[in-house]
Amino acid sequence: MESSIITQVQKEDTQLPSKTGQVKKSSPKKPRSRNIFKALFCCLRAQDVPQTPPPSQDTLLPPEENGTVTKYDLQTLRYQFFQIPGTSLLPEVTPQDQGKICVVIDLDETLVHSSFKPISNADFIVPVEIEGTTHQVYVLKRPHVDEFLRRMGELFECVLFTASLAKYADPVTDLLDQCGVFRARLFRESCVFHQGCYVKDLSRLGRQLNKTLILDNSPASYIFHPENAVPVASWFDDVEDTELLNLLPVFEELSEAEDVYAKLKQLRAP
């Protein structure tokens, strides 16, 4: 299926219920004040979201019974595996990013919106080959995305992490990220498929979790690490959207944090 190469949410789902890990879309015509912190984080409670267990001291390989693998805690296995040098998703931190917080940034409905249906005002048209046939993907850039990425690149070690396939997301990112803000790009194969969702497991990155953030419009993407998340409303085509612009003061404060958990807790406070 064409759309399977792009991870998207339905437009009618833009208004999310106020439950754990979810945020409501803000009014595009009404700039959000510094109380944005409370609005962004008020619904994230660790006890309501499945947490990744701490690593155990068991063997790296699951036990076997009658020649077959028995039930095993796969999350524990992931933790153990990515403690081995050279098995992290990201390369070593570059000298220019030493001491910076790592921010994992989503692509679809966070920075851009893409469709196989023609869009008259598309910013990019990207050819993607699927089963021998070339299809055109029409891409809209979210308002203020260029300014947002430029500033984020100054403040953080930025990593693109999308649940879409590389054959689509890589050329889109080439066009979007003209200044080379993203130090690395991770695609669907780097996600963990968990209960029907592509989850971005931050423990696999090779970065300290207390120095790692994730910006994503889908709470399911960060269900393992909800307290590392800065939620963002889904975007489709609203030309008056100011979400990315409003998030810059949040990230400017977070960039100075010694521990993102402490800073996020402070920002969530009434």
TIVEX-170225 format. One record per residue: x, y, z of N, C-alpha, C in turn; residue number from 1. Coordinates in nm, 3 decimals. Example, Ala and Ser with C-alpha at 12.3 -4.5 7.8 and 13.67 -1.06 7.14 Angstrom:
# TIVEX-170225
R    n.xx    n.yy    n.zz   ca.xx   ca.yy   ca.zz    c.xx    c.yy    c.zz  nr
R   1.319  -0.569   0.780   1.230  -0.450   0.780   1.320  -0.330   0.780   1
R   1.285  -0.225   0.708   1.367  -0.106   0.714   1.290   0.003   0.787   2
***
This chain:
# TIVEX-170225
R    n.xx    n.yy    n.zz   ca.xx   ca.yy   ca.zz    c.xx    c.yy    c.zz  nr
R   0.083  -0.119   0.000   0.000   0.000   0.000   0.087   0.125   0.000   1
R   0.049   0.225  -0.082   0.131   0.345  -0.093   0.149   0.414   0.041   2
R   0.038   0.435   0.113   0.044   0.515   0.235   0.123   0.446   0.345   3
R   0.153   0.317   0.330   0.224   0.247   0.436   0.368   0.294   0.449   4
R   0.421   0.364   0.348   0.558   0.413   0.359   0.565   0.541   0.441   5
R   0.450   0.604   0.463   0.442   0.727   0.541   0.358   0.700   0.664   6
R   0.409   0.735   0.780   0.330   0.719   0.901   0.251   0.846   0.925   7
R   0.119   0.836   0.912   0.033   0.952   0.926  -0.082   0.922   1.021   8
R  -0.142   1.028   1.073  -0.264   1.016   1.151  -0.376   1.079   1.071   9
R  -0.499   1.040   1.101  -0.613   1.095   1.029  -0.642   1.237   1.074  10
R  -0.681   1.320   0.979  -0.706   1.461   1.010  -0.815   1.477   1.115  11
R  -0.915   1.390   1.111  -1.023   1.404   1.208  -0.979   1.370   1.349  12
R  -0.856   1.315   1.364  -0.807   1.282   1.495  -0.723   1.394   1.555  13
R  -0.722   1.511   1.491  -0.640   1.621   1.540  -0.678   1.658   1.683  14
R  -0.809   1.660   1.712  -0.853   1.691   1.847  -0.843   1.564   1.930  15
R  -0.737   1.555   2.010  -0.716   1.437   2.091  -0.780   1.454   2.227  16
R  -0.834   1.348   2.285  -0.890   1.358   2.418  -0.781   1.385   2.520  17
R  -0.818   1.452   2.628  -0.720   1.486   2.731  -0.695   1.367   2.820  18
R  -0.616   1.274   2.769  -0.578   1.158   2.847  -0.427   1.156   2.858  19
R  -0.376   1.058   2.934  -0.233   1.047   2.953  -0.160   1.043   2.822  20
R  -0.056   1.125   2.810   0.027   1.123   2.691  -0.032   1.193   2.572  21
R  -0.146   1.263   2.588  -0.209   1.329   2.475  -0.230   1.476   2.506  22
R  -0.229   1.556   2.401  -0.253   1.698   2.417  -0.353   1.743   2.314  23
R  -0.426   1.848   2.347  -0.520   1.903   2.250  -0.450   2.003   2.160  24
R  -0.497   2.009   2.036  -0.442   2.107   1.941  -0.482   2.247   1.986  25
R  -0.386   2.336   1.989  -0.417   2.473   2.029  -0.477   2.550   1.913  26
R  -0.545   2.656   1.945  -0.601   2.741   1.841  -0.490   2.807   1.763  27
R  -0.489   2.794   1.631  -0.379   2.848   1.552  -0.374   3.000   1.551  28
R  -0.487   3.063   1.579  -0.493   3.209   1.569  -0.466   3.277   1.703  29
R  -0.448   3.196   1.809  -0.430   3.253   1.941  -0.295   3.210   1.997  30
R  -0.194   3.297   1.992  -0.061   3.260   2.040  -0.066   3.210   2.183  31
R   0.015   3.108   2.211   0.017   3.051   2.344   0.117   3.128   2.431  32
R   0.078   3.155   2.554   0.162   3.231   2.644   0.265   3.139   2.707  33
R   0.337   3.191   2.809   0.435   3.108   2.874   0.370   2.998   2.954  34
R   0.237   3.006   2.973   0.166   2.895   3.033   0.159   2.776   2.941  35
R   0.220   2.789   2.823   0.232   2.677   2.730   0.294   2.556   2.799  36
R   0.385   2.581   2.896   0.451   2.471   2.965   0.347   2.380   3.031  37
R   0.254   2.442   3.102   0.153   2.364   3.172   0.064   2.292   3.072  38
R   0.027   2.362   2.965  -0.060   2.300   2.864   0.006   2.183   2.795  39
R   0.135   2.194   2.775   0.207   2.089   2.704   0.225   1.964   2.787  40
R   0.248   1.980   2.917   0.293   1.868   2.996   0.193   1.817   3.100  41
R   0.079   1.880   3.112  -0.008   1.849   3.225  -0.060   1.707   3.224  42
R  -0.066   1.645   3.110  -0.129   1.513   3.102  -0.029   1.399   3.099  43
R   0.097   1.426   3.118   0.198   1.320   3.113   0.229   1.273   3.255  44
R   0.183   1.152   3.289   0.211   1.097   3.420   0.272   0.960   3.402  45
R   0.387   0.942   3.458   0.462   0.818   3.434   0.386   0.696   3.480  46
R   0.310   0.707   3.590   0.246   0.589   3.642   0.134   0.539   3.551  47
R   0.087   0.620   3.457  -0.022   0.579   3.370   0.026   0.519   3.239  48
R   0.157   0.520   3.216   0.211   0.474   3.089   0.308   0.361   3.115  49
R   0.302   0.251   3.034   0.396   0.141   3.056   0.540   0.190   3.053  50
R   0.616   0.149   3.152   0.755   0.190   3.162   0.848   0.074   3.127  51
R   0.963   0.107   3.071   1.060   0.006   3.040   1.129  -0.036   3.169  52
R   1.138  -0.166   3.197   1.195  -0.211   3.323   1.346  -0.190   3.326  53
R   1.404  -0.185   3.446   1.549  -0.172   3.455   1.616  -0.299   3.408  54
R   1.742  -0.290   3.366   1.810  -0.409   3.319   1.833  -0.509   3.431  55
R   1.822  -0.636   3.399   1.849  -0.739   3.498   1.987  -0.795   3.473  56
R   2.028  -0.888   3.556   2.160  -0.946   3.544   2.156  -1.079   3.470  57
R   2.043  -1.111   3.408   2.029  -1.237   3.337   2.117  -1.241   3.213  58
R   2.126  -1.360   3.153   2.201  -1.376   3.031   2.143  -1.292   2.918  59
R   2.227  -1.259   2.821   2.181  -1.181   2.707   2.083  -1.259   2.622  60
R   2.091  -1.389   2.623   2.002  -1.470   2.540   1.890  -1.526   2.624  61
R   1.769  -1.533   2.570   1.657  -1.589   2.646   1.676  -1.737   2.668  62
R   1.618  -1.792   2.777   1.628  -1.935   2.801   1.554  -2.014   2.695  63
R   1.592  -2.138   2.677   1.527  -2.224   2.579   1.463  -2.343   2.649  64
R   1.357  -2.392   2.590   1.288  -2.507   2.644   1.246  -2.597   2.529  65
R   1.298  -2.719   2.529   1.270  -2.814   2.422   1.311  -2.759   2.287  66
R   1.423  -2.685   2.284   1.474  -2.635   2.157   1.408  -2.509   2.108  67
R   1.313  -2.453   2.183   1.245  -2.330   2.140   1.259  -2.224   2.247  68
R   1.253  -2.099   2.206   1.264  -1.988   2.301   1.134  -1.975   2.378  69
R   1.144  -1.968   2.510   1.025  -1.950   2.592   0.993  -1.803   2.603  70
R   0.885  -1.770   2.674   0.848  -1.630   2.692   0.959  -1.556   2.765  71
R   0.989  -1.436   2.720   1.101  -1.361   2.776   1.069  -1.213   2.771  72
R   1.123  -1.144   2.866   1.100  -0.999   2.872   1.184  -0.930   2.765  73
R   1.122  -0.899   2.650   1.196  -0.842   2.539   1.249  -0.703   2.571  74
R   1.179  -0.629   2.657   1.228  -0.496   2.693   1.358  -0.508   2.772  75
R   1.367  -0.607   2.862   1.490  -0.630   2.935   1.602  -0.668   2.840  76
R   1.571  -0.753   2.742   1.670  -0.795   2.644   1.723  -0.676   2.566  77
R   1.631  -0.583   2.529   1.674  -0.464   2.455   1.770  -0.381   2.539  78
R   1.738  -0.364   2.666   1.825  -0.287   2.754   1.964  -0.349   2.759  79
R   1.969  -0.482   2.775   2.096  -0.549   2.785   2.176  -0.538   2.655  80
R   2.108  -0.557   2.545   2.176  -0.556   2.416   2.240  -0.422   2.389  81
R   2.170  -0.315   2.419   2.222  -0.182   2.386   2.317  -0.127   2.490  82
R   2.352  -0.210   2.589   2.461  -0.174   2.678   2.595  -0.219   2.618  83
R   2.592  -0.304   2.516   2.713  -0.353   2.452   2.770  -0.242   2.364  84
R   2.898  -0.210   2.375   2.956  -0.104   2.291   2.935  -0.133   2.143  85
R   2.899  -0.027   2.069   2.881  -0.040   1.925   2.743  -0.084   1.882  86
R   2.652  -0.105   1.978   2.518  -0.151   1.941   2.413  -0.040   1.951  87
R   2.452   0.081   1.984   2.358   0.192   1.993   2.314   0.235   1.854  88
R   2.196   0.297   1.847   2.145   0.345   1.719   2.224   0.465   1.667  89
R   2.278   0.545   1.757   2.348   0.666   1.717   2.499   0.648   1.727  90
R   2.574   0.718   1.643   2.720   0.717   1.656   2.764   0.798   1.778  91
R   2.893   0.799   1.803   2.946   0.878   1.914   2.914   1.027   1.893  92
R   2.898   1.097   2.003   2.870   1.241   1.996   2.990   1.313   1.932  93
R   2.961   1.402   1.839   3.068   1.478   1.773   3.120   1.586   1.867  94
R   3.242   1.634   1.846   3.296   1.740   1.932   3.207   1.863   1.940  95
R   3.141   1.900   1.830   3.056   2.019   1.831   2.931   2.003   1.915  96
R   2.893   1.878   1.943   2.772   1.854   2.022   2.801   1.806   2.164  97
R   2.927   1.802   2.200   2.962   1.760   2.336   2.893   1.850   2.439  98
R   2.827   1.787   2.536   2.760   1.862   2.642   2.619   1.905   2.608  99
R   2.578   1.886   2.483   2.442   1.926   2.444   2.341   1.814   2.472 100
R   2.219   1.854   2.498   2.109   1.759   2.509   2.074   1.708   2.371 101
R   2.040   1.580   2.363   1.997   1.519   2.237   1.845   1.533   2.225 102
R   1.799   1.585   2.112   1.655   1.597   2.087   1.617   1.512   1.966 103
R   1.529   1.417   1.989   1.476   1.333   1.882   1.353   1.401   1.826 104
R   1.351   1.426   1.695   1.244   1.503   1.633   1.173   1.419   1.527 105
R   1.042   1.413   1.538   0.958   1.340   1.443   0.945   1.419   1.312 106
R   0.899   1.352   1.207   0.885   1.417   1.077   0.739   1.446   1.042 107
R   0.660   1.341   1.017   0.525   1.357   0.964   0.427   1.409   1.068 108
R   0.355   1.512   1.029   0.257   1.582   1.112   0.322   1.659   1.227 109
R   0.455   1.655   1.235   0.529   1.738   1.330   0.601   1.851   1.257 110
R   0.676   1.815   1.152   0.747   1.914   1.072   0.686   1.935   0.934 111
R   0.626   1.829   0.881   0.567   1.835   0.746   0.440   1.753   0.744 112
R   0.364   1.771   0.635   0.252   1.681   0.605   0.266   1.636   0.461 113
R   0.256   1.506   0.438   0.276   1.450   0.304   0.153   1.371   0.260 114
R   0.135   1.368   0.127   0.020   1.298   0.071   0.053   1.249  -0.069 115
R  -0.008   1.137  -0.106   0.003   1.089  -0.243  -0.095   1.162  -0.334 116
R  -0.192   1.231  -0.276  -0.288   1.307  -0.355  -0.226   1.443  -0.390 117
R  -0.242   1.489  -0.512  -0.182   1.617  -0.553  -0.224   1.733  -0.463 118
R  -0.126   1.814  -0.425  -0.149   1.935  -0.346  -0.096   2.052  -0.427 119
R  -0.182   2.147  -0.458  -0.144   2.255  -0.550  -0.031   2.342  -0.497 120
R  -0.025   2.360  -0.365   0.076   2.448  -0.307   0.187   2.371  -0.237 121
R   0.215   2.249  -0.281   0.318   2.167  -0.217   0.454   2.237  -0.219 122
R   0.527   2.227  -0.109   0.662   2.282  -0.103   0.762   2.192  -0.174 123
R   0.739   2.061  -0.164   0.824   1.964  -0.232   0.737   1.861  -0.301 124
R   0.785   1.807  -0.409   0.725   1.689  -0.472   0.836   1.586  -0.485 125
R   0.822   1.477  -0.413   0.929   1.379  -0.403   0.888   1.250  -0.474 126
R   0.965   1.205  -0.572   0.935   1.078  -0.637   0.980   0.961  -0.550 127
R   0.890   0.865  -0.532   0.921   0.746  -0.451   0.883   0.622  -0.531 128
R   0.976   0.531  -0.545   0.949   0.408  -0.620   0.892   0.301  -0.529 129
R   0.777   0.248  -0.568   0.711   0.142  -0.492   0.679   0.028  -0.587 130
R   0.742  -0.086  -0.564   0.719  -0.205  -0.646   0.735  -0.175  -0.795 131
R   0.841  -0.103  -0.828   0.873  -0.077  -0.968   0.801   0.040  -1.030 132
R   0.710   0.104  -0.956   0.635   0.219  -1.007   0.672   0.343  -0.928 133
R   0.698   0.452  -0.997   0.733   0.578  -0.929   0.607   0.658  -0.898 134
R   0.593   0.694  -0.774   0.478   0.773  -0.727   0.529   0.908  -0.678 135
R   0.447   1.011  -0.695   0.481   1.145  -0.649   0.422   1.167  -0.509 136
R   0.507   1.209  -0.418   0.461   1.243  -0.283   0.465   1.395  -0.269 137
R   0.352   1.453  -0.233   0.339   1.599  -0.220   0.357   1.637  -0.073 138
R   0.450   1.727  -0.049   0.491   1.759   0.088   0.468   1.907   0.119 139
R   0.401   1.933   0.231   0.383   2.069   0.282   0.470   2.088   0.405 140
R   0.540   2.201   0.412   0.620   2.234   0.529   0.532   2.305   0.633 141
R   0.549   2.268   0.756   0.475   2.335   0.863   0.525   2.479   0.875 142
R   0.434   2.573   0.901   0.478   2.712   0.918   0.587   2.725   1.024 143
R   0.688   2.806   0.995   0.799   2.838   1.084   0.897   2.722   1.103 144
R   0.886   2.617   1.021   0.974   2.502   1.041   1.120   2.537   1.015 145
R   1.148   2.623   0.919   1.286   2.659   0.889   1.351   2.731   1.006 146
R   1.280   2.828   1.062   1.332   2.901   1.178   1.349   2.807   1.297 147
R   1.252   2.719   1.314   1.255   2.624   1.426   1.378   2.534   1.417 148
R   1.401   2.474   1.301   1.515   2.383   1.286   1.648   2.457   1.301 149
R   1.656   2.576   1.246   1.780   2.652   1.258   1.817   2.674   1.405 150
R   1.719   2.717   1.483   1.745   2.744   1.625   1.772   2.615   1.702 151
R   1.700   2.510   1.671   1.721   2.382   1.739   1.861   2.329   1.712 152
R   1.910   2.348   1.591   2.044   2.305   1.557   2.152   2.379   1.634 153
R   2.122   2.502   1.674   2.217   2.579   1.753   2.221   2.533   1.898 154
R   2.107   2.485   1.947   2.093   2.453   2.088   2.119   2.308   2.124 155
R   2.091   2.215   2.031   2.089   2.073   2.065   2.164   1.987   1.964 156
R   2.186   1.863   2.004   2.221   1.758   1.909   2.087   1.705   1.857 157
R   2.054   1.735   1.733   1.923   1.701   1.678   1.931   1.573   1.596 158
R   1.834   1.485   1.619   1.825   1.357   1.548   1.685   1.343   1.490 159
R   1.675   1.317   1.362   1.546   1.286   1.301   1.513   1.141   1.332 160
R   1.392   1.116   1.381   1.348   0.979   1.409   1.203   0.968   1.363 161
R   1.182   0.894   1.255   1.049   0.880   1.198   1.012   0.733   1.184 162
R   0.884   0.704   1.195   0.836   0.568   1.173   0.806   0.543   1.026 163
R   0.831   0.641   0.942   0.815   0.622   0.798   0.937   0.552   0.741 164
R   0.922   0.501   0.619   1.032   0.432   0.553   1.134   0.531   0.498 165
R   1.260   0.487   0.494   1.368   0.574   0.450   1.352   0.617   0.305 166
R   1.295   0.532   0.221   1.282   0.566   0.079   1.197   0.691   0.056 167
R   1.110   0.720   0.152   1.031   0.844   0.148   1.095   0.951   0.236 168
R   1.126   0.917   0.361   1.167   1.017   0.459   1.305   1.076   0.430 169
R   1.395   0.997   0.374   1.530   1.047   0.349   1.532   1.160   0.246 170
R   1.469   1.144   0.128   1.469   1.256   0.033   1.391   1.377   0.083 171
R   1.285   1.354   0.160   1.211   1.467   0.216   1.300   1.546   0.312 172
R   1.375   1.472   0.395   1.464   1.539   0.490   1.577   1.611   0.419 173
R   1.626   1.556   0.309   1.728   1.625   0.230   1.680   1.764   0.188 174
R   1.555   1.773   0.146   1.499   1.900   0.101   1.465   1.993   0.218 175
R   1.422   1.933   0.328   1.380   2.011   0.444   1.499   2.068   0.520 176
R   1.601   1.986   0.539   1.713   2.022   0.624   1.832   2.068   0.541 177
R   1.819   2.185   0.483   1.923   2.239   0.397   2.050   2.277   0.473 178
R   2.038   2.301   0.601   2.153   2.346   0.680   2.222   2.232   0.756 179
R   2.174   2.111   0.740   2.237   1.998   0.808   2.218   1.997   0.957 180
R   2.097   2.034   1.003   2.068   2.036   1.146   2.071   1.896   1.205 181
R   2.018   1.798   1.134   2.010   1.662   1.188   2.145   1.593   1.178 182
R   2.196   1.551   1.294   2.325   1.481   1.299   2.310   1.336   1.255 183
R   2.190   1.282   1.269   2.164   1.144   1.229   2.016   1.132   1.194 184
R   1.984   1.027   1.117   1.846   1.001   1.077   1.813   0.855   1.108 185
R   1.701   0.836   1.175   1.655   0.702   1.208   1.516   0.683   1.148 186
R   1.492   0.562   1.094   1.368   0.536   1.023   1.293   0.419   1.086 187
R   1.193   0.369   1.015   1.104   0.268   1.073   1.178   0.147   1.129 188
R   1.284   0.104   1.062   1.353  -0.016   1.108   1.420   0.003   1.243 189
R   1.436   0.128   1.286   1.495   0.155   1.417   1.391   0.164   1.528 190
R   1.263   0.157   1.492   1.155   0.158   1.591   1.136   0.018   1.649 191
R   1.069   0.013   1.761   1.027  -0.114   1.822   0.878  -0.130   1.795 192
R   0.839  -0.240   1.733   0.697  -0.262   1.706   0.634  -0.322   1.832 193
R   0.551  -0.242   1.896   0.496  -0.278   2.028   0.346  -0.254   2.029 194
R   0.269  -0.359   2.047   0.123  -0.351   2.055   0.064  -0.273   1.938 195
R   0.114  -0.303   1.818   0.059  -0.243   1.697   0.112  -0.105   1.664 196
R   0.208  -0.055   1.741   0.261   0.080   1.718   0.412   0.075   1.697 197
R   0.463   0.171   1.620   0.607   0.187   1.605   0.655   0.282   1.715 198
R   0.723   0.226   1.813   0.767   0.304   1.929   0.914   0.342   1.913 199
R   0.946   0.465   1.949   1.083   0.514   1.944   1.145   0.498   2.083 200
R   1.219   0.391   2.099   1.276   0.355   2.229   1.404   0.435   2.252 201
R   1.394   0.535   2.336   1.507   0.625   2.358   1.625   0.556   2.425 202
R   1.600   0.446   2.492   1.709   0.375   2.560   1.805   0.310   2.461 203
R   1.765   0.302   2.335   1.849   0.239   2.233   1.942   0.338   2.163 204
R   1.930   0.465   2.192   2.005   0.566   2.118   2.153   0.567   2.150 205
R   2.186   0.533   2.274   2.325   0.547   2.317   2.352   0.682   2.379 206
R   2.247   0.746   2.431   2.259   0.874   2.499   2.199   0.861   2.640 207
R   2.246   0.945   2.732   2.189   0.944   2.867   2.042   0.988   2.859 208
R   1.955   0.912   2.922   1.813   0.945   2.916   1.782   1.078   2.983 209
R   1.858   1.115   3.085   1.832   1.243   3.151   1.887   1.361   3.072 210
R   1.946   1.330   2.955   1.992   1.435   2.863   1.932   1.414   2.724 211
R   1.811   1.356   2.721   1.746   1.324   2.594   1.600   1.369   2.597 212
R   1.555   1.430   2.488   1.416   1.474   2.472   1.361   1.417   2.342 213
R   1.228   1.409   2.333   1.164   1.368   2.208   1.049   1.463   2.179 214
R   1.043   1.511   2.055   0.934   1.596   2.007   0.855   1.516   1.905 215
R   0.729   1.489   1.934   0.650   1.401   1.848   0.502   1.432   1.867 216
R   0.426   1.422   1.758   0.282   1.448   1.767   0.204   1.325   1.812 217
R   0.268   1.208   1.814   0.199   1.084   1.850   0.245   1.033   1.986 218
R   0.160   1.034   2.088   0.199   0.982   2.220   0.242   0.835   2.216 219
R   0.189   0.758   2.121   0.228   0.617   2.110   0.376   0.603   2.076 220
R   0.433   0.702   2.010   0.573   0.695   1.969   0.668   0.699   2.088 221
R   0.627   0.762   2.197   0.716   0.774   2.312   0.655   0.710   2.437 222
R   0.578   0.604   2.416   0.508   0.541   2.528   0.605   0.479   2.629 223
R   0.727   0.444   2.586   0.826   0.389   2.680   0.889   0.498   2.766 224
R   0.891   0.621   2.716   0.958   0.730   2.788   0.874   0.858   2.783 225
R   0.754   0.857   2.838   0.666   0.974   2.830   0.722   1.097   2.900 226
R   0.805   1.077   3.000   0.856   1.193   3.074   0.978   1.256   3.009 227
R   1.015   1.205   2.891   1.118   1.271   2.810   1.055   1.351   2.696 228
R   0.923   1.353   2.692   0.853   1.405   2.574   0.811   1.551   2.588 229
R   0.825   1.621   2.477   0.762   1.752   2.459   0.655   1.730   2.353 230
R   0.529   1.723   2.391   0.423   1.697   2.293   0.404   1.814   2.197 231
R   0.359   1.782   2.077   0.330   1.884   1.978   0.201   1.845   1.906 232
R   0.116   1.941   1.878  -0.010   1.913   1.809   0.017   1.870   1.666 233
R  -0.065   1.779   1.616  -0.053   1.734   1.478  -0.084   1.849   1.382 234
R  -0.011   1.852   1.270  -0.033   1.957   1.170  -0.058   1.895   1.033 235
R  -0.152   1.958   0.959  -0.186   1.908   0.827  -0.170   2.017   0.720 236
R  -0.243   2.128   0.735  -0.237   2.230   0.630  -0.273   2.371   0.679 237
R  -0.280   2.391   0.809  -0.319   2.521   0.864  -0.205   2.622   0.846 238
R  -0.224   2.718   0.757  -0.118   2.814   0.726  -0.096   2.914   0.840 239
R  -0.187   2.921   0.936  -0.172   3.013   1.048  -0.119   2.944   1.174 240
R  -0.080   2.821   1.162  -0.027   2.746   1.275   0.101   2.811   1.329 241
R   0.112   2.819   1.461   0.230   2.880   1.525   0.294   2.785   1.627 242
R   0.260   2.659   1.620   0.306   2.564   1.722   0.459   2.561   1.735 243
R   0.530   2.550   1.625   0.675   2.541   1.632   0.737   2.670   1.687 244
R   0.681   2.781   1.647   0.729   2.909   1.697   0.708   2.919   1.848 245
R   0.592   2.874   1.895   0.562   2.880   2.037   0.646   2.784   2.120 246
R   0.696   2.679   2.056   0.777   2.581   2.128   0.921   2.627   2.149 247
R   0.967   2.724   2.073   1.106   2.766   2.085   1.144   2.813   2.226 248
R   1.061   2.894   2.294   1.098   2.931   2.432   1.108   2.811   2.524 249
R   1.026   2.709   2.501   1.032   2.587   2.581   1.169   2.522   2.565 250
R   1.209   2.506   2.440   1.336   2.439   2.414   1.457   2.523   2.455 251
R   1.443   2.654   2.448   1.554   2.738   2.493   1.580   2.718   2.642 252
R   1.473   2.702   2.720   1.490   2.674   2.863   1.546   2.534   2.884 253
R   1.494   2.437   2.808   1.538   2.299   2.823   1.684   2.281   2.784 254
R   1.734   2.362   2.692   1.871   2.347   2.644   1.973   2.370   2.754 255
R   1.935   2.441   2.859   2.027   2.472   2.969   2.014   2.374   3.084 256
R   1.931   2.273   3.071   1.904   2.180   3.181   2.020   2.084   3.204 257
R   2.054   2.063   3.329   2.150   1.959   3.365   2.083   1.823   3.363 258
R   1.953   1.823   3.390   1.874   1.700   3.394   1.737   1.734   3.336 259
R   1.699   1.671   3.224   1.574   1.709   3.159   1.453   1.675   3.244 260
R   1.463   1.571   3.328   1.349   1.534   3.412   1.318   1.644   3.512 261
R   1.421   1.698   3.573   1.400   1.805   3.670   1.343   1.929   3.602 262
R   1.397   1.963   3.485   1.349   2.082   3.415   1.206   2.065   3.366 263
R   1.174   1.947   3.311   1.038   1.922   3.265   0.940   1.924   3.381 264
R   0.982   1.870   3.496   0.896   1.873   3.614   0.868   2.017   3.655 265
R   0.971   2.100   3.647   0.956   2.241   3.680   0.860   2.310   3.582 266
R   0.872   2.278   3.454   0.787   2.341   3.354   0.643   2.293   3.362 267
R   0.623   2.171   3.412   0.488   2.118   3.426   0.415   2.176   3.548 268
R   0.491   2.228   3.641   0.432   2.276   3.766   0.335   2.391   3.738 269
R   0.226   2.402   3.818   0.128   2.511   3.798   0.193   2.647   3.813 270
***
